[in-house]
Amino acid sequence: MTRQKYLQLIHIAANQLKLDEETYRQLLKNLTGQSSAKSLSTIDLNRVLNALKRKGFRIKNQQATVSTAYYPQLEKIRTLWHQMASKGIVRDASEQAMGRFIKRETGIDSPQWLNSQQASQVIECLKKWQQRAK
């Protein structure tokens, strides 16, 4: 682990354990003889991190990233939107109007940020809207 990562985790741990500045500095001084983590070696940083873990700090696993919508899903959304505009169901065929609709339905600002599940949700909403308009 890099020094920067150790420092980051130590500061996160201090915040998570709600250590005030004085308590944090005293912990560093007791473990390493120094009152600043910045000047510690990686061995000392590891010692401090382990002490914080013993006090209850837990490193959270990073969440798995959700895959974004596939290009065909985005194209399907655009196709449905433009079909509905050509039939007069949608008054504004622009990308901005489609983006506003997507934001209203999902809370996501831009179509390319949709994950597959959200894109499927938008596609189903558009299909249902199209069915109601027939």
C-alpha contacts under 8 A as a table, 3 or more apart, distances in Angstrom:
res1	aa1	res2	aa2	distance
1	M	5	K	6.38
1	M	6	Y	6.87
2	T	5	K	5.20
2	T	6	Y	6.37
2	T	42	T	7.83
3	R	6	Y	5.07
3	R	7	L	6.17
3	R	41	S	7.92
3	R	42	T	5.94
3	R	45	L	7.67
4	Q	7	L	5.13
4	Q	8	Q	6.11
5	K	8	Q	4.99
5	K	9	L	6.11
6	Y	9	L	5.18
6	Y	10	I	6.06
6	Y	42	T	7.65
6	Y	45	L	6.22
6	Y	46	N	7.06
6	Y	49	L	7.34
7	L	10	I	5.12
7	L	11	H	6.23
7	L	37	A	6.97
7	L	38	K	7.39
7	L	45	L	7.27
8	Q	11	H	5.33
8	Q	12	I	6.19
9	L	12	I	4.98
9	L	13	A	5.95
9	L	49	L	7.40
9	L	59	I	7.95
10	I	13	A	5.01
10	I	14	A	6.15
10	I	45	L	7.94
10	I	48	V	7.41
10	I	49	L	5.80
10	I	52	L	7.61
11	H	14	A	5.06
11	H	15	N	6.28
12	I	15	N	5.18
12	I	16	Q	6.02
13	A	16	Q	4.94
13	A	17	L	5.94
13	A	49	L	7.96
13	A	52	L	6.58
13	A	53	K	8.00
13	A	57	F	5.66
13	A	58	R	7.82
14	A	17	L	5.23
14	A	18	K	5.97
14	A	19	L	5.26
14	A	20	D	7.94
14	A	24	Y	6.90
14	A	52	L	7.66
15	N	18	K	4.86
15	N	19	L	6.27
16	Q	19	L	7.87
16	Q	57	F	6.99
17	L	55	K	7.91
17	L	56	G	7.32
17	L	57	F	6.64
19	L	23	T	5.92
19	L	24	Y	5.76
20	D	23	T	5.42
20	D	24	Y	6.11
21	E	24	Y	5.14
21	E	25	R	6.13
22	E	25	R	5.20
22	E	26	Q	6.13
23	T	26	Q	5.06
23	T	27	L	6.14
24	Y	27	L	5.16
24	Y	28	L	6.40
25	R	28	L	5.13
25	R	29	K	6.16
25	R	35	S	5.05
25	R	36	S	6.90
26	Q	29	K	4.98
26	Q	30	N	6.05
26	Q	35	S	6.94
27	L	30	N	5.19
27	L	31	L	6.20
28	L	31	L	5.28
28	L	32	T	5.76
28	L	33	G	6.85
28	L	34	Q	6.08
28	L	35	S	5.41
28	L	36	S	6.93
28	L	37	A	7.13
28	L	48	V	6.92
29	K	32	T	5.41
29	K	33	G	4.28
29	K	34	Q	4.70
29	K	35	S	5.00
30	N	33	G	5.88
31	L	44	D	7.94
31	L	47	R	7.45
31	L	48	V	6.76
32	T	40	L	7.86
32	T	44	D	6.35
32	T	48	V	7.99
34	Q	37	A	7.59
34	Q	39	S	7.85
34	Q	40	L	7.62
36	S	39	S	6.06
36	S	40	L	7.28
37	A	40	L	5.31
37	A	45	L	7.11
40	L	43	I	7.93
40	L	44	D	5.76
40	L	45	L	6.11
41	S	44	D	5.20
41	S	45	L	6.12
42	T	45	L	4.86
42	T	46	N	6.02
43	I	46	N	5.13
43	I	47	R	6.30
44	D	47	R	4.92
44	D	48	V	6.22
45	L	48	V	5.10
45	L	49	L	6.12
46	N	49	L	5.06
46	N	50	N	6.11
47	R	50	N	5.20
47	R	51	A	6.25
48	V	51	A	5.08
48	V	52	L	6.27
49	L	52	L	5.07
49	L	53	K	6.21
50	N	53	K	4.94
50	N	54	R	6.28
51	A	54	R	5.09
51	A	55	K	6.43
52	L	55	K	4.98
52	L	56	G	6.58
52	L	57	F	5.68
53	K	56	G	5.16
53	K	57	F	4.40
53	K	58	R	6.25
54	R	57	F	7.03
66	V	115	N	6.48
67	S	115	N	5.65
67	S	116	S	6.70
68	T	112	Q	7.41
68	T	113	W	6.33
68	T	114	L	5.68
68	T	115	N	3.83
68	T	116	S	5.72
69	A	73	Q	6.28
69	A	74	L	6.85
69	A	112	Q	7.02
69	A	113	W	7.44
69	A	114	L	5.55
69	A	115	N	4.46
69	A	116	S	4.12
69	A	117	Q	7.67
69	A	118	Q	7.82
69	A	119	A	6.07
70	Y	73	Q	5.35
70	Y	74	L	6.66
70	Y	116	S	6.68
71	Y	74	L	5.15
71	Y	75	E	6.19
72	P	75	E	4.95
72	P	76	K	6.04
73	Q	76	K	4.99
73	Q	77	I	6.32
73	Q	116	S	7.69
73	Q	119	A	6.39
73	Q	120	S	7.32
73	Q	123	I	7.91
74	L	77	I	5.10
74	L	78	R	6.32
74	L	111	P	7.09
74	L	112	Q	7.35
74	L	119	A	7.07
75	E	78	R	5.04
75	E	79	T	5.99
76	K	79	T	4.99
76	K	80	L	6.07
76	K	123	I	7.25
77	I	80	L	5.27
77	I	81	W	6.10
77	I	119	A	7.73
77	I	122	V	7.20
77	I	123	I	5.73
77	I	126	L	7.76
78	R	81	W	5.03
78	R	82	H	6.13
78	R	98	M	7.93
79	T	82	H	5.23
79	T	83	Q	6.06
80	L	83	Q	5.08
80	L	84	M	6.10
80	L	123	I	7.78
80	L	126	L	6.79
80	L	127	K	7.57
81	W	84	M	5.21
81	W	85	A	6.22
81	W	90	V	7.48
81	W	93	A	6.91
81	W	98	M	7.02
81	W	126	L	7.37
82	H	85	A	4.91
82	H	86	S	6.14
82	H	93	A	5.91
83	Q	86	S	5.15
83	Q	87	K	6.34
84	M	87	K	5.14
84	M	88	G	6.23
84	M	89	I	5.05
84	M	90	V	5.55
84	M	130	Q	6.81
85	A	88	G	5.01
85	A	89	I	5.63
85	A	90	V	4.45
85	A	91	R	6.09
85	A	92	D	6.66
85	A	93	A	5.38
86	S	89	I	7.61
86	S	90	V	7.85
87	K	90	V	7.69
88	G	91	R	6.16
89	I	130	Q	7.42
89	I	133	A	6.74
90	V	93	A	6.72
92	D	97	A	6.13
93	A	97	A	6.75
93	A	98	M	7.26
94	S	97	A	5.33
94	S	98	M	6.43
95	E	98	M	4.99
95	E	99	G	5.99
96	Q	99	G	4.92
96	Q	100	R	6.20
97	A	100	R	5.05
97	A	101	F	6.28
98	M	101	F	5.07
98	M	102	I	6.21
99	G	102	I	5.05
99	G	103	K	6.10
99	G	109	D	6.96
99	G	110	S	6.03
99	G	111	P	6.43
100	R	103	K	5.05
100	R	104	R	6.14
100	R	109	D	7.75
101	F	104	R	5.09
101	F	105	E	6.23
102	I	105	E	5.11
102	I	106	T	5.88
102	I	107	G	7.23
102	I	108	I	6.80
102	I	109	D	7.50
102	I	110	S	7.57
102	I	111	P	6.91
102	I	122	V	6.77
103	K	106	T	5.29
103	K	107	G	4.44
103	K	108	I	4.86
103	K	109	D	5.31
103	K	110	S	7.26
104	R	107	G	5.77
105	E	122	V	7.07
106	T	118	Q	6.79
106	T	122	V	7.75
108	I	111	P	7.33
108	I	113	W	6.94
108	I	114	L	6.74
109	D	113	W	7.52
110	S	113	W	5.57
110	S	114	L	7.24
111	P	114	L	5.53
111	P	119	A	7.99
114	L	117	Q	7.87
114	L	118	Q	5.64
114	L	119	A	5.79
115	N	118	Q	5.37
115	N	119	A	6.16
116	S	119	A	5.09
116	S	120	S	6.14
117	Q	120	S	5.12
117	Q	121	Q	6.23
118	Q	121	Q	4.90
118	Q	122	V	6.28
119	A	122	V	5.11
119	A	123	I	6.19
120	S	123	I	5.03
120	S	124	E	6.16
121	Q	124	E	5.21
121	Q	125	C	6.20
122	V	125	C	5.03
122	V	126	L	6.20
123	I	126	L	5.19
123	I	127	K	6.21
124	E	127	K	5.04
124	E	128	K	6.14
125	C	128	K	5.21
125	C	129	W	6.11
126	L	129	W	5.02
126	L	130	Q	6.07
127	K	130	Q	5.01
127	K	131	Q	6.20
128	K	131	Q	5.00
128	K	132	R	6.20
129	W	132	R	5.18
129	W	133	A	6.30
130	Q	133	A	5.21
130	Q	134	K	6.63
131	Q	134	K	5.45
